Amino acid sequence: MRMSWQAVTSGDKLHGSVPEVDVFDHYEGVVRKALTIRMTEERLLDLFKQGKLFGTIHTCIGQEFVGIAIAQTLRPQDTIFSNHRCHGHFLAYRNNLVGLIGEVMGKEIGVCGGRGGSQHLHQGQFFSNGIQGGIVPVATGLAFGQRIKENDGISVVFIGDGTLGEGALYESMNIASKWELPILFVCENNLYSQSTNQNQTLAGSITTRAEAFGIESVHGNAWDWTELLDLAAVTVDAVRSRKSPQFLQIDTYRLMAHSKGDDDRTEEEVAPYREKDPLNLLLKECRDDHRLSEMVEDIRQEIEAAVSSAEAATFGKLTLPQGQKPEVDGGEKRIFPRERVVESVRRGLETGLAEYDTIVLLGEDLESPYGGAFKCTAGLSKRFPGRVRNTPLSEAAIMGIGNGLALAGFIPVVEIMFGDFLTLAADQWINHAAKFRWMYNDQVRVPLIVRTPMGGKRGYAATHSQSIEKHFLGLPGTTVLSLHHRYSPAQLYGDLFETIDRPTLVIENKVLYSHYASCEPPAGFQLLFTRETFPTANLRPDLPGDLTLVALGGMSLEAEEAVLKLFDEEEIVVDLFLPTCLYPFDVQVFASSLVKTKRLLVV
């Protein structure tokens, strides 16, 4: 259908009634939003040239009606997840000029206090992240949370056609379809992945990719924009009413560069799209209409007022969250039952599930009768049906779903079957879970727990026997815990469920599972703990020490055996420390011991 701005066609085409209507009478709000998005991004490009912005700017000029079509159909309980090209989606949904411009300028009045910048926006139920495809599992997890809550909310995630090359998308679509989650995948098909044309990167069709997972797909475009408004409303309603996923492909074209000025497309290619662009047609055909000129001037003044507010504001603060400081002097005893580590882990999880209805366990082969590769979840799915769930072999999606559940107010416990497989989910840990709280200016919490067996000595060969936790240490805003045989796993999980406020990785050594956790020290030694939530255990001799020894995880068994052997056979006195919290960690825990021994050995 050819659109005329002076007389936009609409009506019941099934019955042959296609009356002509005035665009300003029937679509004034839509037109105003579209013009606001375009003029705002044109102003941002201008501010960048003036040196008043930092980083980069990805505009959606030419694609404005996509975000508007979706946003106008949503309800307060719905959530939007966007990507690096998010300004238009944000303005369509939140309509916050000051918050957007302030954020892009790095100012405190920005929606994230200047921490997120152009690509990373959050306000209310709107989230964006610049990692291609990475936000899709998070959106899927939040849709899972909405289904659990039965709040009639849906999740919408915007992707570009470039994201069709990312595996996390297909992991997520598989789970969304199998679990019947209320999520809408919106693909803005603008033909380019940065500078690379789709004909070099895309095999097959777009919609059949979703259909392969049993997801119903629909197809529209941004030029027949009134039809797109209707199509988006019908599609969103289908997700909500059926409580199952839908896929919406929207063909469009960005008229400006991928970012700032990096555009190698020829004028011969871009010009036809510029000529048929809906807003360009509006500005051309209605240039003499006073309603348009008044609207444009009104929007211009709003944008300039927002720019002035942002320029006058102060830059955002860059403080980081702090970890708990241990009391390192003295020490205290802790009493807990002697129990096999695997049974203690299971008891901790079971107690948590019973006490907190927000806890959900996800992972491969967790459900009975299998109960996990190391039997840590044996029997739990029978007692807590629906809250202990098997997943596909999709580590990135599993952890991303955990991120989404955490944003939805749950305490997800995600098991990665072998610690070696953490690398498959590293993006969800590093670029999502760890960054959300700080990047979104402390407006959210991500109480995600990731459990994984680590270490060798079980004959599982090179890719199932590593200790790679060092690659996950030192990431601000996260915690890494490690089980050892001198502290109760059940107590650790109980404390974690009670206090968690950040992504937490728990390392469970494979060899330890069959051994006992005990608080009874050997003869001639004391077992004391630092005064903190996740303490360091100190097996301390009654005599002055010759050596300070630090051991992690499963090495606690061999380290203690060595300490006793050295004491009995060589009369060497060793002060043994077994940290439970690997990060953040305060080395002052060892200070008083090192003053005496002058020697430190880390195993």
Residue pairs with C-beta under 8 A, 6 or more apart in sequence:
1 9
1 224
1 227
3 9
3 223
3 224
3 225
3 226
3 278
3 281
4 20
4 285
5 23
5 281
5 282
5 285
5 286
6 22
6 23
6 285
6 286
7 20
7 21
7 22
8 20
8 21
8 22
8 23
8 26
8 27
8 226
9 18
9 19
9 20
9 21
9 226
10 18
10 19
10 21
10 26
10 226
11 17
11 18
11 19
23 31
23 282
23 286
24 31
24 289
24 291
24 292
27 226
28 295
30 65
30 68
30 72
30 225
30 229
31 282
31 295
32 295
32 299
33 64
33 68
33 91
33 92
33 95
34 64
34 65
34 68
34 278
34 279
35 279
35 282
35 295
35 296
35 299
36 91
36 97
36 299
36 302
36 303
37 60
37 64
37 67
37 68
37 87
37 88
37 91
37 92
38 61
38 64
38 279
39 296
39 299
39 300
39 303
40 87
40 91
40 97
40 100
40 101
40 303
41 57
41 59
41 60
41 61
41 87
41 88
41 256
42 61
43 101
43 303
43 307
44 53
44 57
44 59
44 87
44 101
44 104
45 57
45 59
45 256
45 260
47 53
47 105
47 307
48 57
48 260
52 105
52 311
53 104
53 105
53 118
54 105
54 106
54 117
55 117
55 118
56 118
56 259
56 260
57 104
57 118
57 259
57 260
58 84
58 85
58 86
58 87
58 118
58 119
58 258
58 259
59 85
59 87
59 254
59 256
59 257
60 66
60 67
60 85
60 87
60 88
60 89
60 254
61 254
61 255
61 256
62 190
62 222
62 252
62 253
62 254
62 255
62 256
62 273
62 274
62 277
63 85
63 88
63 188
63 190
63 222
63 252
63 253
63 254
64 88
64 92
64 222
64 279
65 222
65 225
65 228
65 229
65 278
66 88
66 89
66 158
66 186
66 188
66 222
66 228
66 250
66 252
67 88
67 89
67 90
67 91
67 92
67 93
67 158
68 88
68 92
68 229
69 225
69 228
69 229
69 231
69 232
69 250
70 80
70 89
70 92
70 156
70 158
70 184
70 186
70 232
70 236
71 80
71 89
71 92
71 93
72 92
72 229
72 232
72 233
73 232
73 233
73 236
73 237
74 80
74 93
74 154
74 156
74 236
75 152
75 153
76 125
77 125
77 146
77 151
77 152
77 153
78 125
78 153
78 154
78 155
78 156
79 125
79 126
79 127
79 139
79 142
79 146
79 153
79 154
79 155
79 156
80 89
80 93
80 125
80 126
80 127
80 156
80 157
80 158
81 127
81 128
81 129
81 135
81 136
81 138
81 139
81 142
81 155
81 156
81 157
81 158
82 89
82 90
82 121
82 126
82 127
82 128
82 135
82 157
82 158
83 119
83 128
83 129
83 130
83 132
83 135
83 158
83 159
83 160
83 163
84 118
84 119
84 128
84 130
84 132
85 160
85 188
85 254
86 118
86 119
86 121
86 128
86 158
87 100
87 118
89 126
89 128
89 158
90 96
90 100
90 121
90 123
90 126
90 128
91 97
91 100
93 126
94 111
94 123
94 124
94 126
96 111
96 123
97 302
97 303
97 306
98 109
98 305
98 306
98 309
98 310
99 109
99 110
99 111
99 123
100 110
100 111
100 121
100 306
101 110
101 303
101 306
101 307
101 309
101 310
102 108
102 109
102 110
102 111
102 114
102 306
102 309
102 310
102 313
103 110
103 111
103 112
103 114
103 116
103 117
103 118
103 121
104 110
104 117
104 118
105 114
105 310
105 311
105 313
106 114
106 117
106 315
106 316
107 114
107 310
107 313
107 314
107 315
107 316
108 114
108 313
108 314
108 315
108 316
108 317
109 309
109 310
109 313
110 116
110 310
110 316
111 121
111 122
111 123
111 441
112 120
112 121
112 122
112 316
112 439
112 440
112 441
112 443
113 316
113 317
113 441
114 315
114 316
115 316
115 318
115 438
115 439
115 440
115 441
116 122
116 439
116 440
116 441
119 128
119 129
119 130
120 128
120 129
120 130
120 435
120 439
120 440
121 127
121 128
122 128
122 439
122 440
122 441
122 443
122 444
127 135
127 138
127 407
127 440
128 135
129 135
129 138
129 431
129 432
131 427
131 431
131 432
132 159
132 160
132 162
132 163
132 166
133 159
133 163
133 166
133 167
133 168
133 169
134 166
134 168
134 400
134 427
134 428
134 431
134 432
135 157
135 432
136 157
136 159
136 163
136 166
136 168
136 169
136 172
136 185
136 400
137 168
137 171
137 172
137 396
137 397
137 398
137 399
137 400
137 401
137 403
137 404
137 428
138 400
138 401
138 403
138 404
138 407
138 428
138 432
139 155
139 156
139 157
139 172
139 183
139 404
140 155
140 157
140 172
140 175
140 176
140 181
140 183
140 397
140 400
140 401
140 404
141 400
141 401
141 402
141 403
141 404
141 405
141 406
141 407
141 408
141 412
142 155
142 404
142 405
142 407
142 408
143 154
143 155
143 176
143 181
143 182
143 183
143 245
143 404
144 179
144 181
144 401
144 404
144 405
144 408
145 404
145 405
145 407
145 408
145 409
145 410
146 153
146 154
146 155
146 182
146 408
147 179
147 180
147 181
147 182
147 243
148 360
148 410
149 408
152 240
153 182
154 182
154 183
154 184
154 236
154 239
154 240
155 181
155 182
155 183
155 184
155 404
156 183
156 184
156 186
156 236
157 183
157 184
157 185
157 186
158 186
158 188
159 169
159 185
159 186
159 187
159 188
160 187
160 188
160 189
160 190
160 193
161 187
161 188
161 189
161 190
161 191
161 192
161 193
161 198
161 202
161 206
162 192
162 193
162 194
162 201
163 169
163 187
164 187
164 202
164 206
164 209
165 193
165 201
167 396
168 396
168 397
168 400
168 427
169 185
170 209
170 213
171 392
171 394
171 396
171 397
172 397
172 400
172 401
173 185
173 209
173 210
173 213
173 215
173 245
173 247
174 213
174 392
174 394
174 397
175 181
175 391
175 392
175 394
175 397
175 401
176 183
176 185
176 213
176 215
176 245
177 213
177 214
177 215
177 244
177 245
178 392
180 243
180 244
180 245
181 243
181 244
181 245
182 239
182 240
182 243
182 244
182 245
183 239
183 245
184 235
184 236
184 239
184 245
184 246
184 247
184 248
185 210
185 215
185 245
185 246
185 247
185 248
186 248
186 250
187 206
187 247
187 248
187 249
187 250
188 250
188 252
189 198
189 206
189 249
189 250
189 251
189 252
190 252
190 253
190 254
191 197
191 198
191 253
192 198
192 254
192 258
192 265
193 201
194 258
194 259
194 262
195 258
195 262
195 263
195 264
206 249
207 217
207 218
207 219
207 247
207 249
208 217
210 216
210 217
210 247
211 217
211 247
215 245
215 246
215 247
216 238
216 246
216 247
217 246
217 247
217 248
217 249
218 231
218 234
218 235
218 246
218 247
218 248
218 249
219 248
219 249
219 250
219 251
220 227
220 228
220 231
220 232
220 248
220 249
220 250
220 251
221 228
221 250
221 251
221 252
222 228
222 250
222 251
222 252
222 253
222 278
223 276
223 277
223 278
225 278
228 250
231 248
232 248
235 246
235 248
238 246
239 245
239 246
253 273
253 277
255 270
255 273
255 274
255 277
256 263
257 263
274 280
282 292
283 292
286 292
316 441
320 438
320 476
320 477
321 437
321 438
321 442
321 476
321 477
321 502
323 479
323 584
324 532
324 533
324 584
325 532
325 586
326 530
326 531
326 532
326 535
326 536
326 586
326 588
326 589
327 530
327 531
327 532
328 530
328 586
328 588
328 589
328 591
328 592
329 592
330 528
331 528
331 529
331 530
331 531
331 538
331 540
332 528
332 529
332 531
333 519
333 527
333 528
333 529
334 487
334 488
334 491
334 519
334 529
334 535
335 519
336 487
336 488
336 490
336 491
336 517
336 519
337 488
338 516
338 517
338 518
338 519
338 520
339 347
339 488
339 490
339 516
339 517
340 513
340 514
340 515
340 516
340 517
341 483
341 485
341 489
341 508
341 512
341 513
341 514
341 515
341 516
341 517
342 374
342 375
342 376
342 513
342 514
344 488
344 489
344 490
344 517
345 376
345 483
345 489
345 490
345 493
345 508
345 513
346 375
346 376
346 377
346 378
346 379
346 380
347 490
348 489
348 490
348 491
348 492
348 493
348 494
349 361
349 376
349 377
349 380
349 413
349 493
350 380
350 383
351 490
351 493
351 494
352 359
352 411
352 413
352 493
352 494
352 497
353 359
353 361
353 380
353 383
353 384
353 387
353 388
355 497
356 411
356 497
358 409
358 410
358 411
359 387
359 410
359 411
359 412
359 413
359 497
360 387
360 388
360 389
360 405
360 410
360 411
360 412
360 413
361 377
361 380
361 384
361 387
361 388
361 389
361 412
361 413
361 415
362 389
362 391
362 398
362 401
362 402
362 412
362 413
362 414
362 415
363 372
363 377
363 390
363 391
363 398
363 414
363 415
363 416
363 417
363 451
364 373
364 390
364 391
364 392
364 393
364 398
364 415
364 417
365 372
365 373
365 390
365 417
366 372
366 377
366 380
366 381
366 388
366 389
366 390
366 415
367 377
367 381
367 388
367 389
367 390
368 378
368 379
368 380
368 381
368 382
371 377
371 378
371 379
371 380
371 381
372 378
372 415
372 417
373 417
373 418
373 453
374 453
374 508
374 510
374 513
376 415
376 451
376 508
376 513
377 388
377 415
380 388
381 388
381 389
391 397
391 398
391 401
395 416
395 421
395 422
395 424
395 425
396 424
396 425
396 427
396 428
398 414
398 416
398 425
399 414
399 416
399 425
399 428
399 429
399 433
399 448
399 450
400 425
400 428
400 432
401 412
401 414
402 412
402 413
402 414
402 428
402 433
402 448
402 450
403 428
403 432
403 433
403 436
403 446
403 448
405 412
405 448
406 412
406 433
406 445
406 446
406 447
406 448
406 503
407 436
407 444
407 446
410 447
411 447
411 449
411 497
411 500
412 447
412 448
412 449
413 449
413 451
414 448
414 449
414 450
414 451
415 450
415 451
415 452
416 422
416 425
416 450
416 451
416 452
417 452
417 453
418 452
418 453
418 460
418 464
419 452
419 453
419 454
419 455
419 466
419 467
419 468
419 469
419 507
420 463
420 464
420 465
420 466
420 468
421 452
422 429
422 450
422 452
422 468
422 471
422 472
422 505
423 468
423 471
425 450
426 471
426 472
429 450
429 472
429 475
429 478
429 503
429 505
430 475
433 446
433 448
433 478
433 503
434 475
434 476
434 477
434 478
434 503
435 477
436 444
436 446
437 444
437 445
437 446
437 477
437 502
438 476
438 477
445 501
445 502
446 502
446 503
447 500
447 501
447 502
447 503
447 504
448 503
448 504
449 496
449 500
449 504
449 506
450 503
450 504
450 505
450 506
451 506
451 508
452 505
452 506
452 507
452 508
453 508
453 509
453 510
453 513
454 466
454 467
454 468
454 469
454 507
454 508
454 509
454 510
454 553
454 554
455 465
455 466
455 467
455 509
455 510
455 511
455 553
455 554
456 465
456 466
456 467
456 510
457 465
457 510
457 511
457 554
458 465
458 510
458 511
459 465
467 553
469 480
469 482
469 505
469 507
469 553
469 582
472 478
472 480
472 505
473 480
473 582
473 583
474 583
475 583
477 502
477 503
478 502
478 503
478 504
478 505
478 583
479 502
479 503
479 504
479 505
479 534
479 581
479 583
479 584
480 504
480 505
480 507
480 581
480 582
480 583
481 492
481 496
481 504
481 505
481 506
481 507
481 534
481 580
481 581
481 582
482 506
482 507
482 509
482 552
482 553
482 579
482 580
482 581
482 582
483 489
483 492
483 506
483 507
483 508
483 509
483 512
483 517
483 553
483 580
484 509
484 512
484 537
484 551
484 552
484 553
484 554
484 556
484 578
484 580
485 512
485 515
485 516
485 517
485 518
485 556
485 557
485 560
486 517
486 518
486 519
486 527
486 537
486 539
486 556
486 560
486 578
487 517
487 529
487 535
487 537
487 578
487 580
488 517
488 519
489 508
489 517
492 506
492 534
492 580
493 506
495 533
495 534
496 504
496 506
496 534
499 533
507 553
507 582
509 553
509 554
510 554
511 554
511 557
512 553
512 554
512 556
512 557
515 557
519 527
520 527
521 527
521 539
522 539
522 560
522 564
524 541
524 542
524 567
525 539
525 540
525 541
525 542
526 538
526 539
526 540
526 542
527 537
527 538
527 539
527 540
528 537
528 538
528 540
529 535
529 536
529 537
529 538
530 536
530 538
530 589
532 581
534 580
534 581
535 580
535 581
536 577
536 578
536 579
536 580
536 581
536 589
537 577
537 578
537 580
538 575
538 576
538 577
538 578
538 593
539 560
539 563
539 575
539 576
539 577
539 578
540 575
540 576
541 567
541 573
541 574
541 575
543 573
544 573
544 596
545 573
545 574
545 575
545 593
545 596
545 597
546 572
546 573
546 574
546 597
546 599
547 572
547 573
547 574
547 575
547 597
547 599
547 600
547 601
548 574
548 575
548 577
548 590
548 593
548 594
548 597
548 599
548 600
548 601
549 559
549 562
549 563
549 574
549 575
549 576
549 577
549 601
549 603
550 576
550 577
550 578
550 579
550 590
550 600
550 601
550 602
550 603
551 558
551 559
551 560
551 576
551 577
551 578
551 602
551 603
552 578
552 579
552 582
552 603
555 603
556 578
558 603
559 576
559 578
559 603
560 576
562 574
563 574
563 576
566 572
566 573
566 574
567 573
567 574
575 593
575 596
575 597
577 589
577 590
577 593
579 585
579 589
590 600
594 600
